[in-house]
């Protein structure tokens, strides 16, 4: 990743004190579901450090809830890696078939052991735990956002085959679906055991906060993953999109992307600071107002935590991401579970 990019992030970093325990859980869970059956695959899981990411994303989560968030992120990252593989390039038909299988799990969670794919079984476990105790409205919303993520991976396969580069506005809208931030924002309510009423989620201020938080996290992630995606000739990166659309240098595109991100951070902080006034004028009662503030504070943790993790994870470092690509090709997680 470009190491000299200085983002405007006046947010104090927070880390869950259960991080070390969570790292051990992450590996055990991955091994239990055959996501890491070799020493190299186990090292990849540890190097990606999903426990480190989620310990910063959800610094106040209890142990089982933190573990659930890690397992969900492991599934999402390994799903994404499979669709991005440069050694086993998926056709559009193959990609769509896999995406539909994962979407079907959310509709029919009782998967059959026969013919179930390795990663599919891991997702079924995550989905069962994720939805436990949550309302039907929450389940519908998060299922829609997971489906958007799965389907966006299909679109990425098709775009890569054509080397198609979007314009900047279209890319930003697409990135809100492909970046997995929306399901993670949904997860805030599950991890911290509260739910905002549906009418609150429909408020323009809440939607704006949600969108701008996703834009910040996705843009920072694009900066961290730039070298990885350049090596793979992957057109899905904000810097690449800016460079091609504005016909500027890579360095200039990095500066433009950084400045855009910093503006979004300022917008997020401004919107957050206005929440109490908005809640008061809208006649929202104190309990719901407190939950809204808690939800917004969690997104602030996510923005900072994503930045700090992305700057250090081996997922985006030169030698490590090449090794990871090779490991994925040796250990296919989209094959049926062995009886």
FIDREN-233289 format. One line per field, with one value per residue (C-alpha): residue number from 1; residue in one letter; x, y, z. Coordinates in Angstrom, 1 decimal, padded with zeros to 4 digits. Example, Ala and Ser with C-alpha at 12.3 -4.5 7.8 and 13.67 -1.06 7.14 Angstrom:
# residues 2
num = (1 2)
residuo = (A S)
u = (012.3 013.7)
v = (-004.5 -001.1)
w = (007.8 007.1)
# end
This chain:
# residues 339
num = (1 2 3 4 5 6 7 8 9 10 11 12 13 14 15 16 17 18 19 20 21 22 23 24 25 26 27 28 29 30 31 32 33 34 35 36 37 38 39 40 41 42 43 44 45 46 47 48 49 50 51 52 53 54 55 56 57 58 59 60 61 62 63 64 65 66 67 68 69 70 71 72 73 74 75 76 77 78 79 80 81 82 83 84 85 86 87 88 89 90 91 92 93 94 95 96 97 98 99 100 101 102 103 104 105 106 107 108 109 110 111 112 113 114 115 116 117 118 119 120 121 122 123 124 125 126 127 128 129 130 131 132 133 134 135 136 137 138 139 140 141 142 143 144 145 146 147 148 149 150 151 152 153 154 155 156 157 158 159 160 161 162 163 164 165 166 167 168 169 170 171 172 173 174 175 176 177 178 179 180 181 182 183 184 185 186 187 188 189 190 191 192 193 194 195 196 197 198 199 200 201 202 203 204 205 206 207 208 209 210 211 212 213 214 215 216 217 218 219 220 221 222 223 224 225 226 227 228 229 230 231 232 233 234 235 236 237 238 239 240 241 242 243 244 245 246 247 248 249 250 251 252 253 254 255 256 257 258 259 260 261 262 263 264 265 266 267 268 269 270 271 272 273 274 275 276 277 278 279 280 281 282 283 284 285 286 287 288 289 290 291 292 293 294 295 296 297 298 299 300 301 302 303 304 305 306 307 308 309 310 311 312 313 314 315 316 317 318 319 320 321 322 323 324 325 326 327 328 329 330 331 332 333 334 335 336 337 338 339)
residuo = (X X X X X X X X X X X X X X X X X X X X X X X X X X X X X X X X X X X X X X X X X X X X X X X X X X X X X X X X X X X X X X X X X X X X X X X X X X X X X X X X X X X X X X X X X X X X X X X X X X X X X X X X X X X X X X X X X X X X X X X X X X X X X X X X X X X X X X X X X X X X X X X X X X X X X X X X X X X X X X X X X X X X X X X X X X X X X X X X X X X X X X X X X X X X X X X X X X X X X X X X X X X X X X X X X X X X X X X X X X X X X X X X X X X X X X X X X X X X X X X X X X X X X X X X X X X X X X X X X X X X X X X X X X X X X X X X X X X X X X X X X X X X X X X X X X X X X X X X X X X X X X X X X X X X X X X X X X X X X X X X X X X X X X X X X X X X X X X X X X X)
u = (000.0 001.1 002.8 002.9 -000.9 -002.0 -005.8 -007.7 -008.9 -009.4 -010.8 -009.2 -008.3 -010.0 -009.1 -011.1 -009.2 -010.3 -008.3 -005.7 -008.4 -010.3 -007.3 -007.1 -010.9 -010.6 -008.1 -010.0 -013.2 -011.6 -010.0 -013.3 -015.0 -012.0 -011.2 -007.6 -006.5 -002.8 -000.1 000.1 -003.6 -003.6 -000.8 -002.8 -005.8 -003.6 -001.8 -005.0 -005.8 -009.6 -009.5 -007.4 -009.8 -013.0 -011.4 -011.0 -014.3 -016.2 -014.0 -016.8 -018.2 -018.4 -016.5 -019.1 -020.3 -016.7 -016.1 -019.2 -018.1 -014.7 -016.2 -018.5 -015.6 -013.5 -016.3 -016.7 -012.9 -012.5 -015.5 -014.0 -010.6 -012.2 -013.9 -010.7 -008.4 -006.1 -005.1 -008.6 -010.6 -014.3 -016.7 -019.7 -021.9 -019.8 -019.7 -023.4 -024.1 -021.9 -023.4 -027.0 -026.0 -024.9 -028.0 -030.2 -028.7 -030.3 -033.6 -033.2 -030.7 -030.9 -028.2 -027.9 -024.5 -024.6 -023.0 -022.5 -019.5 -016.8 -017.3 -021.1 -021.2 -019.2 -021.6 -024.6 -023.1 -022.5 -026.0 -027.6 -025.7 -026.1 -029.8 -030.5 -032.9 -033.1 -036.3 -037.7 -037.2 -033.5 -033.1 -034.6 -032.3 -029.1 -030.0 -030.5 -027.0 -025.3 -027.0 -025.7 -022.2 -022.5 -023.9 -021.4 -018.7 -020.3 -020.3 -016.6 -015.8 -017.6 -015.9 -012.5 -013.0 -013.7 -011.2 -014.0 -013.4 -016.4 -016.8 -016.2 -019.9 -020.9 -017.9 -018.7 -022.3 -021.1 -018.5 -021.2 -022.5 -019.2 -017.3 -019.1 -019.5 -023.3 -023.6 -021.1 -023.1 -026.1 -024.1 -023.6 -027.1 -026.6 -023.2 -024.3 -027.7 -030.1 -032.2 -033.1 -036.8 -037.4 -038.5 -035.3 -033.3 -035.3 -034.4 -032.3 -029.7 -029.2 -029.0 -026.5 -024.3 -024.5 -023.5 -020.6 -019.2 -019.2 -017.5 -014.7 -014.1 -014.2 -011.9 -009.3 -009.5 -008.9 -005.8 -004.5 -005.2 -004.0 -000.7 -002.5 -005.1 -002.6 -000.7 -003.8 -004.9 -008.1 -010.0 -012.0 -010.0 -010.8 -007.3 -007.4 -010.8 -009.7 -006.5 -008.2 -011.2 -009.1 -006.1 -003.7 -000.7 -001.0 000.4 -002.1 -004.9 -003.8 -003.9 -007.4 -008.7 -007.2 -008.7 -012.1 -011.8 -010.9 -014.0 -016.1 -014.6 -015.5 -019.0 -019.4 -018.2 -020.5 -023.6 -022.7 -022.5 -025.9 -027.7 -028.7 -030.4 -032.1 -033.3 -034.7 -036.5 -037.9 -039.4 -037.4 -037.6 -034.5 -033.9 -034.0 -031.9 -029.3 -029.3 -028.9 -025.8 -024.5 -024.9 -023.1 -020.3 -019.8 -019.4 -016.8 -014.9 -015.2 -013.8 -010.7 -010.3 -010.5 -007.7 -005.4 -005.9 -005.5 -002.2 -000.7 -002.4 -000.4 -003.4 -002.2 001.6 003.6 005.0 002.1 -000.7 001.1 001.5 -002.1 -003.2 -001.2 -002.6 -006.2 -005.5 -004.1 -007.0 -010.3 -013.0 -015.8 -015.8 -018.1 -017.3 -015.7 -017.9)
v = (000.0 003.6 004.3 008.1 008.7 010.7 010.5 013.0 010.7 012.6 009.4 007.7 004.1 001.5 -002.2 -005.0 -006.5 -009.9 -009.6 -012.3 -014.8 -014.0 -014.7 -018.3 -018.7 -017.5 -020.2 -023.0 -022.0 -021.9 -025.3 -026.8 -025.8 -027.0 -023.5 -024.1 -027.7 -027.1 -025.2 -022.7 -022.1 -021.6 -019.1 -017.2 -017.0 -015.7 -013.3 -011.8 -011.0 -010.8 -010.9 -007.8 -006.0 -006.9 -006.2 -002.6 -002.5 -003.8 -002.9 -003.3 -006.6 -009.6 -012.7 -014.8 -011.7 -010.7 -014.2 -014.1 -010.9 -012.4 -015.6 -013.5 -011.5 -014.6 -016.0 -012.7 -012.4 -015.9 -015.6 -012.4 -014.1 -017.0 -014.7 -012.6 -015.6 -015.0 -018.6 -020.1 -017.4 -017.9 -017.6 -015.3 -018.4 -020.1 -016.9 -016.4 -020.0 -019.7 -016.4 -017.9 -020.8 -018.5 -016.3 -019.4 -020.2 -017.1 -018.3 -022.0 -022.1 -025.9 -026.9 -030.6 -032.2 -033.9 -031.6 -028.7 -026.6 -026.0 -022.3 -022.7 -024.7 -022.0 -019.3 -021.4 -021.5 -017.7 -017.0 -019.1 -017.4 -013.9 -014.0 -015.6 -013.3 -010.6 -009.3 -010.2 -006.7 -006.8 -010.2 -008.9 -005.8 -007.7 -010.5 -007.9 -006.4 -009.8 -010.6 -007.3 -008.3 -011.7 -010.4 -007.6 -010.2 -011.6 -008.1 -007.8 -011.1 -009.8 -006.4 -008.0 -010.1 -007.0 -004.8 -002.4 000.7 002.6 006.3 007.7 008.2 004.7 003.1 004.8 003.5 000.0 000.0 000.5 -003.0 -004.7 -003.6 -005.6 -002.5 -002.5 -006.0 -005.0 -001.9 -004.2 -006.4 -003.5 -004.1 -007.9 -007.6 -004.9 -006.4 -003.6 -002.7 000.6 000.7 000.5 004.2 005.3 003.4 005.3 008.7 010.7 011.5 007.9 006.9 009.7 008.5 005.0 005.9 008.2 005.8 003.1 005.6 006.3 002.7 001.5 004.3 003.6 000.0 000.8 002.7 -000.2 -002.7 -000.7 -002.6 -005.9 -004.9 -003.3 -006.6 -008.5 -005.9 -005.5 -002.3 -002.2 000.4 004.1 005.2 003.3 004.6 008.2 007.8 006.4 008.8 011.9 010.7 011.7 010.1 007.5 009.9 012.5 010.0 008.9 012.6 013.1 009.9 010.9 014.4 012.9 010.5 013.3 015.3 012.3 011.9 015.6 015.0 011.9 013.8 016.8 014.5 012.6 015.8 016.9 013.7 014.9 017.9 015.8 013.3 016.1 017.9 014.6 013.8 010.5 009.2 009.0 005.2 005.2 008.4 006.6 003.6 005.9 007.6 004.1 003.0 006.1 005.7 002.1 003.4 005.8 002.9 001.0 003.9 004.1 000.4 -000.4 002.1 000.8 -002.8 -002.2 -000.4 -003.5 -006.6 -009.1 -009.3 -006.2 -006.5 -007.4 -010.9 -012.0 -011.3 -013.2 -016.2 -015.9 -016.1 -019.2 -020.8 -020.2 -022.0 -025.0 -025.1 -024.6 -023.8 -024.0 -027.8 -030.2 -031.3 -034.7 -037.4)
w = (000.0 -000.4 002.9 002.9 002.8 005.8 006.3 008.5 011.3 014.6 016.2 019.1 018.4 020.6 020.9 022.4 025.4 024.2 021.0 021.9 022.8 019.7 017.5 018.9 018.4 014.8 013.8 015.7 014.0 010.6 011.2 012.4 009.1 007.0 006.0 007.1 006.8 006.2 008.1 005.3 005.2 009.0 008.7 006.1 008.4 011.2 008.9 007.6 011.2 011.0 014.8 014.9 012.5 014.4 017.8 016.6 014.8 017.9 020.8 023.4 022.2 024.6 023.7 021.8 019.9 018.9 017.7 015.6 013.9 013.2 011.7 009.5 008.2 007.5 005.4 003.5 002.9 001.7 -000.6 -002.0 -002.5 -004.4 -006.8 -007.3 -007.9 -010.9 -011.2 -011.3 -013.1 -012.7 -015.6 -015.2 -015.1 -012.4 -010.4 -010.5 -009.6 -006.5 -005.5 -005.7 -003.5 -000.8 -001.1 -000.9 002.5 003.9 002.6 003.4 006.2 006.9 004.4 003.5 004.3 000.9 -001.7 000.6 -000.2 002.5 002.6 002.2 005.5 007.3 006.1 007.2 010.7 010.7 009.4 012.1 014.9 013.3 013.0 016.4 018.4 015.7 014.3 010.9 009.7 010.7 009.1 005.8 005.8 006.5 004.1 001.4 002.1 002.2 -001.1 -002.6 -001.5 -003.1 -006.3 -006.5 -006.6 -009.8 -011.4 -010.5 -012.3 -015.4 -015.2 -014.8 -017.9 -019.9 -018.0 -017.7 -015.6 -014.3 -013.9 -010.4 -009.3 -010.6 -008.9 -005.5 -005.7 -006.7 -003.9 -001.3 -002.4 -003.0 000.1 002.8 005.0 004.9 006.4 009.0 009.9 010.3 012.5 015.0 016.3 016.6 018.3 020.8 021.4 020.3 017.3 015.9 014.7 010.9 010.7 012.3 009.6 007.0 008.4 005.8 008.5 009.3 005.7 005.1 008.0 006.8 003.3 004.2 006.7 004.0 001.6 004.1 005.0 001.3 000.1 002.9 002.1 -001.6 -000.7 001.4 -001.3 -004.2 -004.9 -004.5 -007.1 -009.4 -009.4 -010.3 -013.0 -011.0 -012.1 -008.8 -006.9 -006.4 -007.2 -010.5 -011.4 -010.7 -012.7 -015.7 -015.7 -015.1 -017.1 -014.3 -012.7 -010.1 -007.5 -008.4 -008.2 -004.7 -003.6 -005.1 -003.4 -000.1 -000.3 -001.1 001.8 004.2 003.1 003.8 007.3 008.0 006.7 008.9 012.0 011.3 010.8 014.0 016.0 014.7 015.9 019.3 017.8 015.1 017.6 019.8 016.9 015.7 019.1 019.5 023.0 025.2 024.9 021.1 021.0 023.1 020.8 017.7 019.4 020.2 016.6 015.3 017.8 016.6 013.0 014.3 015.9 012.6 010.5 012.8 013.3 009.6 008.9 011.6 010.7 006.9 007.4 009.1 007.8 005.7 003.4 001.6 002.0 -001.2 -000.5 001.7 -000.8 -003.5 -001.2 -000.2 -003.8 -004.4 -001.2 -002.3 -005.5 -003.6 -001.1 -002.9 -000.4 -003.0 -003.2 -001.4 002.1 002.2 003.8)
# end
